[in-house]
Every structure is written in C-alpha cells, then in structure tokens.
Amino acid sequence: MKRRTRLIFILSAGFGSSLIAIVLRGISGFSVDLRGQPPAVLDKLKLTQQRPVAPAVSFVDAKGKALSLADFRGRYVLVNLWATWCAPCIAELPALARLNASLPQERVTILPIDLEELDAARVGYFLKLHGAEAMPVYIGREQDVMRGFVVNELPLTVLIDANGHELARAAGPQKWDDPASVAYLTAISAPRPAGSQHAGTSAPPR
C-alpha cells in the first residue's frame, strides 16, 4: 500500500511539473525557465540582484511631451539606451523594431531612448534610415539617464517589471527578434492568478 501511495505521489509530481512547464511555454515551442532566467540567445541579459526600483529618469516623446518610467507602470518595459554614433546600437535597432511588432503591446512596452538630445524629426529619420521606423521616438538627457541607470556601455537595455522594479539588464547588443526572445518576454509578462508567484514579480533572489 505504501509503495502504491509513493508511486501515485511521484506520478502526480511529474504531472504537476509538466503542467507548469506547459503553462509557462512561450510561442514557437520555447519554454521559459521557472526562475525567470533569460534564454541562451539573450546571453548578455542578466537578472538583477535585489530587484531595485528603476531610476526616476525623465525623457520626451516625438511631440516633446515629458514622460517618466512611472507613466508606464502596470506594464513590463524594455528600456533601450542608444545613440546615433554607437555602431552596435544601430545594428540592434531593426531587431528591436521586429521585437516590438511581435509583443503584446498592452503588456510590454519598448522604450528606445536616444541620449543625444537631438531634434525628434532627426531621430525619427535616423530610425527610418536604419530599418526601425516602426519604433517610437524618445529622447532623454544624456547625463541624467546615464547617471540614473549607471551606464558604462551602449547599447544598454534594462527590463523593468510591471511594479517598476529592475528585473534584468543587457550591456551590449542582443538578438531581440529571435523567437526565444519574443517567447521569453511574452511569457514573463503574462497575467497570473492573484497570489501566484512569478519570475518577474517574485521576491528578490537571496
């Protein structure tokens, strides 16, 4: 009897693990690590220890409207800091544009912030010139933004969760349009039942 009970327990545990894996499975057949660990293709995207509150940096949109990260609270935000003189940034822009088109807009927002304080029309033209015309135009004060995010390299991409806490960051370009990247961001931003834990909103790692 005890052996049967043990066997049932093992089978149930296995079924439960499989069910969790299925629930967290992203698009294109890619599954997401239960700990929220980014896929191998995002090799530079590292989870941030202690999940600090994102800095209160400000920037403007194409119409000159002042914005802050707090304006996007309730959604996951992928902040991409870039400049027109940065070759790796330029190479990454089309992939970000394709990622942006593949994500659920109501759950994930991409904020590509140019750090040169250029004219919005000039930034928009530059994005179009490099195959990223679908990307929104945002411009930030270079020193304020770089100081706020402690930037040592461009491009720098910071993933912020729906509660305004930094979840992960990548120093250097990434394959943002890879199916595994799309699956990861889609899965971690998925709504969850009240009280459930999730990689993007669970307690900070110890």
C-alpha positions in Angstrom: 0.0 0.0 0.0 2.8 2.3 0.9 4.6 1.6 -2.4 1.4 2.4 -4.3 0.9 5.6 -2.4 4.5 6.6 -3.2 4.1 5.8 -6.9 1.0 7.9 -7.1 2.8 10.8 -5.4 5.7 10.5 -7.9 3.4 10.4 -10.9 1.4 13.3 -9.6 4.5 15.4 -9.0 5.7 14.6 -12.5 2.4 15.6 -14.0 2.4 18.9 -12.0 5.9 19.8 -13.2 4.8 19.1 -16.8 1.7 21.2 -16.4 3.8 24.1 -15.0 6.2 23.8 -18.0 3.2 23.9 -20.4 1.7 26.9 -18.7 5.0 28.8 -19.0 5.7 27.7 -22.5 6.1 30.6 -24.9 5.4 31.0 -28.5 7.2 28.9 -31.2 7.6 26.0 -28.8 10.1 27.7 -26.5 9.7 27.1 -22.8 10.6 29.7 -20.1 12.9 28.9 -17.2 10.8 28.7 -13.9 13.3 31.1 -12.3 12.9 33.7 -15.0 16.3 33.0 -16.4 16.6 34.5 -19.9 17.1 32.1 -22.8 20.6 31.3 -24.1 20.2 33.6 -27.1 19.9 36.6 -24.7 23.4 35.8 -23.3 24.1 39.3 -22.1 20.7 39.8 -20.3 21.5 39.1 -16.7 19.0 39.1 -13.8 19.4 42.0 -11.4 20.1 41.1 -7.8 17.7 42.6 -5.2 15.4 44.0 -7.9 15.9 47.7 -7.2 13.3 50.3 -8.1 14.1 51.7 -11.5 15.5 55.3 -11.5 13.1 58.2 -11.9 14.6 59.3 -15.2 12.6 61.6 -17.5 12.5 61.9 -21.3 10.3 63.3 -24.0 8.4 61.7 -26.9 8.3 62.8 -30.5 5.9 65.7 -29.7 8.1 67.0 -26.8 5.8 65.6 -24.1 7.6 65.0 -20.9 7.4 61.4 -19.6 8.9 59.2 -16.9 9.1 55.5 -16.3 6.2 55.8 -13.8 3.9 56.7 -16.7 4.3 53.1 -17.9 3.6 51.4 -14.6 1.5 48.3 -14.9 3.3 47.0 -18.0 6.7 45.5 -18.5 9.1 48.0 -20.0 12.2 47.3 -22.1 14.3 50.4 -21.9 16.9 50.6 -24.7 19.5 53.3 -24.3 21.2 54.2 -27.6 22.9 56.9 -29.7 23.3 57.6 -33.4 27.1 57.4 -33.1 27.0 53.9 -31.5 27.6 51.2 -34.2 26.3 48.3 -32.0 23.2 50.3 -31.2 22.5 50.9 -34.9 23.0 47.2 -35.7 20.5 46.3 -32.9 17.7 48.7 -33.9 16.0 46.6 -36.6 15.8 43.6 -34.2 14.2 45.8 -31.6 11.7 47.0 -34.1 10.8 43.5 -35.1 10.5 42.5 -31.4 8.2 45.5 -30.8 5.9 44.3 -33.5 5.8 40.8 -32.1 4.9 41.6 -28.4 1.5 42.1 -26.8 1.6 45.9 -26.6 -0.8 46.1 -23.7 1.7 44.1 -21.6 5.2 45.0 -22.8 6.4 48.4 -24.0 9.8 49.1 -25.6 11.3 52.5 -24.9 14.3 53.2 -27.1 15.7 56.4 -25.6 18.2 58.3 -27.7 20.8 60.0 -25.4 21.9 62.9 -27.6 19.1 65.4 -27.1 18.7 65.6 -30.9 15.7 67.0 -32.7 12.8 64.4 -32.7 12.5 64.6 -36.5 16.2 63.9 -36.9 15.9 60.9 -34.6 12.8 59.6 -36.5 14.6 60.0 -39.8 17.6 58.1 -38.4 15.4 55.2 -37.3 13.7 55.0 -40.7 17.1 55.1 -42.4 18.2 52.0 -40.4 15.1 49.9 -40.8 13.5 50.8 -37.5 10.9 53.4 -38.5 8.2 51.5 -36.5 10.0 52.3 -33.3 8.7 55.2 -31.2 10.9 58.3 -30.7 12.1 59.1 -27.2 14.8 61.4 -26.3 16.5 61.8 -22.9 19.1 64.0 -21.2 22.3 62.1 -21.6 23.9 62.8 -18.2 20.6 62.3 -16.3 19.7 59.0 -17.9 23.3 57.6 -17.9 23.7 58.6 -14.2 20.3 57.1 -13.3 20.9 53.7 -14.9 24.7 53.7 -14.1 25.5 53.3 -17.8 29.0 52.1 -18.7 28.3 50.8 -22.2 25.9 51.3 -25.1 23.6 49.9 -26.0 22.2 49.2 -22.6 18.8 47.5 -22.3 17.0 47.3 -19.0 14.0 45.1 -18.4 11.6 46.6 -15.8 8.7 44.7 -14.3 5.1 45.9 -14.0 5.8 47.2 -10.5 8.6 49.5 -11.6 11.5 47.2 -10.4 14.5 46.4 -12.5 14.4 42.7 -13.4 17.4 42.3 -15.7 19.8 44.3 -17.9 22.0 43.6 -21.0 25.1 45.6 -21.7 25.7 45.3 -25.5 23.5 44.2 -28.4 21.2 41.2 -28.4 19.1 39.2 -30.8 15.9 40.7 -29.6 13.9 39.4 -32.6 14.8 35.7 -32.0 11.7 33.6 -31.4 13.2 32.6 -28.0 13.5 36.3 -27.0 9.9 37.0 -28.1 8.7 33.9 -26.2 10.6 35.0 -23.0 9.2 38.5 -22.9 5.7 37.3 -23.8 5.7 34.6 -21.1 7.1 36.7 -18.2 4.6 39.4 -18.8 1.6 37.1 -19.0 -1.1 37.8 -16.4 -1.2 35.4 -13.4 -3.8 34.4 -10.8 -3.8 36.6 -7.7 -1.4 35.3 -5.1 0.8 33.3 -7.5 4.5 33.9 -7.8 6.2 34.7 -11.0 9.8 35.2 -12.1 9.2 38.9 -12.8 7.5 39.8 -9.6 8.6 37.3 -7.0 10.7 38.2 -4.1 14.3 39.3 -4.9 16.9 36.5 -5.0 18.9 36.0 -1.8 
